[in-house]
């Protein structure tokens, strides 16, 4: 018979523990080697930076649209 608790734990694992994190880091080191890790880190940093800039630009544009609509409603009153 199936143990439903085991199935739910396998499909939806909890937080990553320190041993799991260490194993993941070791696998990454073995796959990419220390030569490529700085490049990967730099690339991830640039990606996160551009994503954040995009979010900031989107929120600034949204604020402009809200201000414009507020001005139009004030003029109509």
Backbone atoms as SQL, in Angstrom:
CREATE TABLE atoms (id INTEGER PRIMARY KEY, chain TEXT, resi INTEGER, resn TEXT, atom TEXT, x REAL, y REAL, z REAL);
INSERT INTO atoms VALUES
  (1, 'A', 1, 'UNK', 'N', 0.832, -1.184, 0.000),
  (2, 'A', 1, 'UNK', 'CA', 0.000, 0.000, 0.000),
  (3, 'A', 1, 'UNK', 'C', 0.875, 1.246, 0.000),
  (4, 'A', 2, 'UNK', 'N', 0.290, 2.330, -0.510),
  (5, 'A', 2, 'UNK', 'CA', 1.000, 3.602, -0.551),
  (6, 'A', 2, 'UNK', 'C', 0.924, 4.304, 0.795),
  (7, 'A', 3, 'UNK', 'N', 2.007, 4.882, 1.165),
  (8, 'A', 3, 'UNK', 'CA', 2.027, 5.735, 2.339),
  (9, 'A', 3, 'UNK', 'C', 1.858, 7.163, 1.828),
  (10, 'A', 4, 'UNK', 'N', 0.703, 7.778, 2.079),
  (11, 'A', 4, 'UNK', 'CA', 0.411, 9.093, 1.510),
  (12, 'A', 4, 'UNK', 'C', 1.335, 10.163, 2.058),
  (13, 'A', 5, 'UNK', 'N', 1.797, 10.023, 3.281),
  (14, 'A', 5, 'UNK', 'CA', 2.715, 11.017, 3.842),
  (15, 'A', 5, 'UNK', 'C', 4.030, 11.001, 3.072),
  (16, 'A', 6, 'UNK', 'N', 4.508, 9.808, 2.721),
  (17, 'A', 6, 'UNK', 'CA', 5.747, 9.711, 1.963),
  (18, 'A', 6, 'UNK', 'C', 5.588, 10.317, 0.576),
  (19, 'A', 7, 'UNK', 'N', 4.446, 10.063, -0.065),
  (20, 'A', 7, 'UNK', 'CA', 4.202, 10.595, -1.402),
  (21, 'A', 7, 'UNK', 'C', 4.148, 12.113, -1.367),
  (22, 'A', 8, 'UNK', 'N', 3.471, 12.682, -0.390),
  (23, 'A', 8, 'UNK', 'CA', 3.388, 14.141, -0.309),
  (24, 'A', 8, 'UNK', 'C', 4.747, 14.742, 0.007),
  (25, 'A', 9, 'UNK', 'N', 5.571, 14.070, 0.798),
  (26, 'A', 9, 'UNK', 'CA', 6.908, 14.575, 1.093),
  (27, 'A', 9, 'UNK', 'C', 7.790, 14.507, -0.145),
  (28, 'A', 10, 'UNK', 'N', 7.606, 13.491, -0.965),
  (29, 'A', 10, 'UNK', 'CA', 8.415, 13.349, -2.169),
  (30, 'A', 10, 'UNK', 'C', 8.031, 14.386, -3.213),
  (31, 'A', 11, 'UNK', 'N', 6.749, 14.687, -3.318),
  (32, 'A', 11, 'UNK', 'CA', 6.300, 15.647, -4.313),
  (33, 'A', 11, 'UNK', 'C', 6.489, 17.086, -3.858),
  (34, 'A', 12, 'UNK', 'N', 6.303, 17.340, -2.599),
  (35, 'A', 12, 'UNK', 'CA', 6.427, 18.693, -2.055),
  (36, 'A', 12, 'UNK', 'C', 7.424, 18.694, -0.905),
  (37, 'A', 13, 'UNK', 'N', 8.707, 18.688, -1.216),
  (38, 'A', 13, 'UNK', 'CA', 9.693, 18.634, -0.141),
  (39, 'A', 13, 'UNK', 'C', 9.701, 19.930, 0.673),
  (40, 'A', 14, 'UNK', 'N', 10.155, 19.812, 1.887),
  (41, 'A', 14, 'UNK', 'CA', 10.226, 20.961, 2.770),
  (42, 'A', 14, 'UNK', 'C', 11.443, 21.809, 2.466),
  (43, 'A', 15, 'UNK', 'N', 11.887, 22.498, 3.464),
  (44, 'A', 15, 'UNK', 'CA', 13.044, 23.374, 3.300),
  (45, 'A', 15, 'UNK', 'C', 14.304, 22.559, 3.042),
  (46, 'A', 16, 'UNK', 'N', 15.239, 23.182, 2.356),
  (47, 'A', 16, 'UNK', 'CA', 16.509, 22.516, 2.080),
  (48, 'A', 16, 'UNK', 'C', 17.387, 22.642, 3.317),
  (49, 'A', 17, 'UNK', 'N', 17.886, 21.526, 3.792),
  (50, 'A', 17, 'UNK', 'CA', 18.766, 21.515, 4.949),
  (51, 'A', 17, 'UNK', 'C', 20.206, 21.826, 4.558),
  (52, 'A', 18, 'UNK', 'N', 21.056, 21.888, 5.561),
  (53, 'A', 18, 'UNK', 'CA', 22.450, 22.243, 5.305),
  (54, 'A', 18, 'UNK', 'C', 23.167, 21.161, 4.510),
  (55, 'A', 19, 'UNK', 'N', 22.858, 19.884, 4.766),
  (56, 'A', 19, 'UNK', 'CA', 23.505, 18.807, 4.024),
  (57, 'A', 19, 'UNK', 'C', 23.076, 18.798, 2.562),
  (58, 'A', 20, 'UNK', 'N', 21.803, 19.035, 2.333),
  (59, 'A', 20, 'UNK', 'CA', 21.323, 19.070, 0.958),
  (60, 'A', 20, 'UNK', 'C', 21.957, 20.222, 0.195),
  (61, 'A', 21, 'UNK', 'N', 22.051, 21.372, 0.854),
  (62, 'A', 21, 'UNK', 'CA', 22.669, 22.545, 0.236),
  (63, 'A', 21, 'UNK', 'C', 24.134, 22.271, -0.088),
  (64, 'A', 22, 'UNK', 'N', 24.839, 21.623, 0.815),
  (65, 'A', 22, 'UNK', 'CA', 26.240, 21.288, 0.592),
  (66, 'A', 22, 'UNK', 'C', 26.400, 20.326, -0.589),
  (67, 'A', 23, 'UNK', 'N', 25.513, 19.354, -0.682),
  (68, 'A', 23, 'UNK', 'CA', 25.572, 18.402, -1.792),
  (69, 'A', 23, 'UNK', 'C', 25.303, 19.114, -3.119),
  (70, 'A', 24, 'UNK', 'N', 24.346, 20.029, -3.138),
  (71, 'A', 24, 'UNK', 'CA', 24.051, 20.787, -4.358),
  (72, 'A', 24, 'UNK', 'C', 25.258, 21.620, -4.776),
  (73, 'A', 25, 'UNK', 'N', 25.911, 22.277, -3.824),
  (74, 'A', 25, 'UNK', 'CA', 27.099, 23.081, -4.125),
  (75, 'A', 25, 'UNK', 'C', 28.219, 22.195, -4.668),
  (76, 'A', 26, 'UNK', 'N', 28.412, 21.031, -4.082),
  (77, 'A', 26, 'UNK', 'CA', 29.449, 20.120, -4.564),
  (78, 'A', 26, 'UNK', 'C', 29.156, 19.625, -5.979),
  (79, 'A', 27, 'UNK', 'N', 27.907, 19.336, -6.267),
  (80, 'A', 27, 'UNK', 'CA', 27.537, 18.905, -7.621),
  (81, 'A', 27, 'UNK', 'C', 27.805, 20.019, -8.623),
  (82, 'A', 28, 'UNK', 'N', 27.465, 21.245, -8.260),
  (83, 'A', 28, 'UNK', 'CA', 27.732, 22.385, -9.144),
  (84, 'A', 28, 'UNK', 'C', 29.219, 22.540, -9.384),
  (85, 'A', 29, 'UNK', 'N', 30.015, 22.397, -8.318),
  (86, 'A', 29, 'UNK', 'CA', 31.469, 22.500, -8.475),
  (87, 'A', 29, 'UNK', 'C', 32.014, 21.419, -9.400),
  (88, 'A', 30, 'UNK', 'N', 31.503, 20.215, -9.271),
  (89, 'A', 30, 'UNK', 'CA', 31.982, 19.115, -10.113),
  (90, 'A', 30, 'UNK', 'C', 31.567, 19.339, -11.567),
  (91, 'A', 31, 'UNK', 'N', 30.329, 19.791, -11.782),
  (92, 'A', 31, 'UNK', 'CA', 29.847, 19.975, -13.148),
  (93, 'A', 31, 'UNK', 'C', 30.548, 21.123, -13.872),
  (94, 'A', 32, 'UNK', 'N', 30.680, 22.250, -13.207),
  (95, 'A', 32, 'UNK', 'CA', 31.214, 23.432, -13.875),
  (96, 'A', 32, 'UNK', 'C', 32.683, 23.679, -13.589),
  (97, 'A', 33, 'UNK', 'N', 33.160, 23.251, -12.456),
  (98, 'A', 33, 'UNK', 'CA', 34.547, 23.487, -12.098),
  (99, 'A', 33, 'UNK', 'C', 34.755, 24.912, -11.616),
  (100, 'A', 34, 'UNK', 'N', 35.823, 25.131, -10.897),
  (101, 'A', 34, 'UNK', 'CA', 36.065, 26.466, -10.343),
  (102, 'A', 34, 'UNK', 'C', 36.383, 27.514, -11.412),
  (103, 'A', 35, 'UNK', 'N', 36.720, 27.071, -12.602),
  (104, 'A', 35, 'UNK', 'CA', 37.068, 28.004, -13.670),
  (105, 'A', 35, 'UNK', 'C', 35.853, 28.804, -14.143),
  (106, 'A', 36, 'UNK', 'N', 34.681, 28.157, -14.220),
  (107, 'A', 36, 'UNK', 'CA', 33.498, 28.800, -14.777),
  (108, 'A', 36, 'UNK', 'C', 32.575, 29.406, -13.723),
  (109, 'A', 37, 'UNK', 'N', 32.789, 29.126, -12.464),
  (110, 'A', 37, 'UNK', 'CA', 31.886, 29.643, -11.429),
  (111, 'A', 37, 'UNK', 'C', 31.852, 31.171, -11.362),
  (112, 'A', 38, 'UNK', 'N', 32.995, 31.881, -11.463),
  (113, 'A', 38, 'UNK', 'CA', 32.903, 33.345, -11.466),
  (114, 'A', 38, 'UNK', 'C', 32.089, 33.893, -12.640),
  (115, 'A', 39, 'UNK', 'N', 32.208, 33.258, -13.799),
  (116, 'A', 39, 'UNK', 'CA', 31.411, 33.694, -14.956),
  (117, 'A', 39, 'UNK', 'C', 29.928, 33.490, -14.705),
  (118, 'A', 40, 'UNK', 'N', 29.594, 32.358, -14.130),
  (119, 'A', 40, 'UNK', 'CA', 28.187, 32.062, -13.842),
  (120, 'A', 40, 'UNK', 'C', 27.645, 33.058, -12.820),
  (121, 'A', 41, 'UNK', 'N', 28.422, 33.335, -11.776),
  (122, 'A', 41, 'UNK', 'CA', 27.994, 34.300, -10.764),
  (123, 'A', 41, 'UNK', 'C', 27.803, 35.689, -11.341),
  (124, 'A', 42, 'UNK', 'N', 28.720, 36.101, -12.198),
  (125, 'A', 42, 'UNK', 'CA', 28.619, 37.420, -12.818),
  (126, 'A', 42, 'UNK', 'C', 27.383, 37.494, -13.709),
  (127, 'A', 43, 'UNK', 'N', 27.136, 36.441, -14.447),
  (128, 'A', 43, 'UNK', 'CA', 25.975, 36.396, -15.327),
  (129, 'A', 43, 'UNK', 'C', 24.679, 36.450, -14.522),
  (130, 'A', 44, 'UNK', 'N', 24.626, 35.705, -13.420),
  (131, 'A', 44, 'UNK', 'CA', 23.429, 35.748, -12.572),
  (132, 'A', 44, 'UNK', 'C', 23.229, 37.123, -11.957),
  (133, 'A', 45, 'UNK', 'N', 24.316, 37.757, -11.549),
  (134, 'A', 45, 'UNK', 'CA', 24.226, 39.101, -10.991),
  (135, 'A', 45, 'UNK', 'C', 23.673, 40.097, -11.996),
  (136, 'A', 46, 'UNK', 'N', 24.157, 40.030, -13.227),
  (137, 'A', 46, 'UNK', 'CA', 23.645, 40.923, -14.270),
  (138, 'A', 46, 'UNK', 'C', 22.173, 40.654, -14.552),
  (139, 'A', 47, 'UNK', 'N', 21.798, 39.384, -14.539),
  (140, 'A', 47, 'UNK', 'CA', 20.411, 39.023, -14.797),
  (141, 'A', 47, 'UNK', 'C', 19.496, 39.583, -13.720),
  (142, 'A', 48, 'UNK', 'N', 19.869, 39.415, -12.453),
  (143, 'A', 48, 'UNK', 'CA', 19.047, 39.935, -11.363),
  (144, 'A', 48, 'UNK', 'C', 18.986, 41.462, -11.390),
  (145, 'A', 49, 'UNK', 'N', 20.093, 42.101, -11.741),
  (146, 'A', 49, 'UNK', 'CA', 20.127, 43.563, -11.801),
  (147, 'A', 49, 'UNK', 'C', 19.188, 44.077, -12.886),
  (148, 'A', 50, 'UNK', 'N', 19.242, 43.479, -14.074),
  (149, 'A', 50, 'UNK', 'CA', 18.371, 43.922, -15.161),
  (150, 'A', 50, 'UNK', 'C', 16.910, 43.628, -14.846),
  (151, 'A', 51, 'UNK', 'N', 16.639, 42.514, -14.170),
  (152, 'A', 51, 'UNK', 'CA', 15.271, 42.203, -13.767),
  (153, 'A', 51, 'UNK', 'C', 14.740, 43.250, -12.798),
  (154, 'A', 52, 'UNK', 'N', 15.565, 43.651, -11.833),
  (155, 'A', 52, 'UNK', 'CA', 15.158, 44.659, -10.866),
  (156, 'A', 52, 'UNK', 'C', 14.927, 46.005, -11.556),
  (157, 'A', 53, 'UNK', 'N', 15.807, 46.368, -12.502),
  (158, 'A', 53, 'UNK', 'CA', 15.624, 47.619, -13.235),
  (159, 'A', 53, 'UNK', 'C', 14.330, 47.593, -14.041),
  (160, 'A', 54, 'UNK', 'N', 14.010, 46.456, -14.619),
  (161, 'A', 54, 'UNK', 'CA', 12.766, 46.322, -15.361),
  (162, 'A', 54, 'UNK', 'C', 11.543, 46.479, -14.467),
  (163, 'A', 55, 'UNK', 'N', 11.612, 45.905, -13.279),
  (164, 'A', 55, 'UNK', 'CA', 10.504, 46.066, -12.331),
  (165, 'A', 55, 'UNK', 'C', 10.345, 47.523, -11.907),
  (166, 'A', 56, 'UNK', 'N', 11.480, 48.194, -11.658),
  (167, 'A', 56, 'UNK', 'CA', 11.422, 49.600, -11.266),
  (168, 'A', 56, 'UNK', 'C', 10.866, 50.465, -12.390),
  (169, 'A', 57, 'UNK', 'N', 11.270, 50.187, -13.624),
  (170, 'A', 57, 'UNK', 'CA', 10.763, 50.949, -14.761),
  (171, 'A', 57, 'UNK', 'C', 9.263, 50.717, -14.940),
  (172, 'A', 58, 'UNK', 'N', 8.817, 49.501, -14.756),
  (173, 'A', 58, 'UNK', 'CA', 7.398, 49.196, -14.874),
  (174, 'A', 58, 'UNK', 'C', 6.571, 49.893, -13.813),
  (175, 'A', 59, 'UNK', 'N', 7.078, 49.937, -12.580),
  (176, 'A', 59, 'UNK', 'CA', 6.327, 50.611, -11.517),
  (177, 'A', 59, 'UNK', 'C', 6.327, 52.116, -11.719),
  (178, 'A', 60, 'UNK', 'N', 7.426, 52.677, -12.271),
  (179, 'A', 60, 'UNK', 'CA', 7.459, 54.111, -12.547),
  (180, 'A', 60, 'UNK', 'C', 6.450, 54.465, -13.631),
  (181, 'A', 61, 'UNK', 'N', 6.353, 53.627, -14.653),
  (182, 'A', 61, 'UNK', 'CA', 5.381, 53.860, -15.725),
  (183, 'A', 61, 'UNK', 'C', 3.965, 53.740, -15.190),
  (184, 'A', 62, 'UNK', 'N', 3.747, 52.792, -14.307),
  (185, 'A', 62, 'UNK', 'CA', 2.423, 52.618, -13.703),
  (186, 'A', 62, 'UNK', 'C', 2.041, 53.845, -12.883),
  (187, 'A', 63, 'UNK', 'N', 3.007, 54.414, -12.150),
  (188, 'A', 63, 'UNK', 'CA', 2.734, 55.624, -11.367),
  (189, 'A', 63, 'UNK', 'C', 2.378, 56.794, -12.269),
  (190, 'A', 64, 'UNK', 'N', 3.055, 56.923, -13.417),
  (191, 'A', 64, 'UNK', 'CA', 2.737, 58.007, -14.356),
  (192, 'A', 64, 'UNK', 'C', 1.325, 57.861, -14.882),
  (193, 'A', 65, 'UNK', 'N', 0.923, 56.648, -15.180),
  (194, 'A', 65, 'UNK', 'CA', -0.427, 56.406, -15.692),
  (195, 'A', 65, 'UNK', 'C', -1.460, 56.756, -14.631),
  (196, 'A', 66, 'UNK', 'N', -1.198, 56.391, -13.391),
  (197, 'A', 66, 'UNK', 'CA', -2.128, 56.714, -12.305),
  (198, 'A', 66, 'UNK', 'C', -2.232, 58.213, -12.111),
  (199, 'A', 67, 'UNK', 'N', -1.103, 58.936, -12.161),
  (200, 'A', 67, 'UNK', 'CA', -1.128, 60.389, -12.000),
  (201, 'A', 67, 'UNK', 'C', -1.906, 61.050, -13.131),
  (202, 'A', 68, 'UNK', 'N', -1.728, 60.556, -14.342),
  (203, 'A', 68, 'UNK', 'CA', -2.441, 61.103, -15.488),
  (204, 'A', 68, 'UNK', 'C', -3.940, 60.887, -15.351),
  (205, 'A', 69, 'UNK', 'N', -4.334, 59.713, -14.918),
  (206, 'A', 69, 'UNK', 'CA', -5.766, 59.441, -14.764),
  (207, 'A', 69, 'UNK', 'C', -6.355, 60.260, -13.622),
  (208, 'A', 70, 'UNK', 'N', -5.573, 60.504, -12.560),
  (209, 'A', 70, 'UNK', 'CA', -6.059, 61.333, -11.461),
  (210, 'A', 70, 'UNK', 'C', -6.240, 62.777, -11.916),
  (211, 'A', 71, 'UNK', 'N', -5.324, 63.291, -12.732),
  (212, 'A', 71, 'UNK', 'CA', -5.438, 64.657, -13.234),
  (213, 'A', 71, 'UNK', 'C', -6.671, 64.799, -14.116),
  (214, 'A', 72, 'UNK', 'N', -6.942, 63.782, -14.950),
  (215, 'A', 72, 'UNK', 'CA', -8.117, 63.835, -15.827),
  (216, 'A', 72, 'UNK', 'C', -9.388, 63.837, -15.011),
  (217, 'A', 73, 'UNK', 'N', -9.453, 63.041, -13.945),
  (218, 'A', 73, 'UNK', 'CA', -10.669, 63.002, -13.130),
  (219, 'A', 73, 'UNK', 'C', -10.836, 64.312, -12.362),
  (220, 'A', 74, 'UNK', 'N', -9.738, 64.953, -11.944),
  (221, 'A', 74, 'UNK', 'CA', -9.835, 66.238, -11.246),
  (222, 'A', 74, 'UNK', 'C', -10.307, 67.321, -12.203),
  (223, 'A', 75, 'UNK', 'N', -9.873, 67.284, -13.465),
  (224, 'A', 75, 'UNK', 'CA', -10.288, 68.279, -14.455),
  (225, 'A', 75, 'UNK', 'C', -11.765, 68.121, -14.784),
  (226, 'A', 76, 'UNK', 'N', -12.262, 66.901, -14.773),
  (227, 'A', 76, 'UNK', 'CA', -13.664, 66.658, -15.096),
  (228, 'A', 76, 'UNK', 'C', -14.565, 67.149, -13.988),
  (229, 'A', 77, 'UNK', 'N', -14.083, 67.192, -12.758),
  (230, 'A', 77, 'UNK', 'CA', -14.906, 67.625, -11.624),
  (231, 'A', 77, 'UNK', 'C', -14.918, 69.102, -11.606);
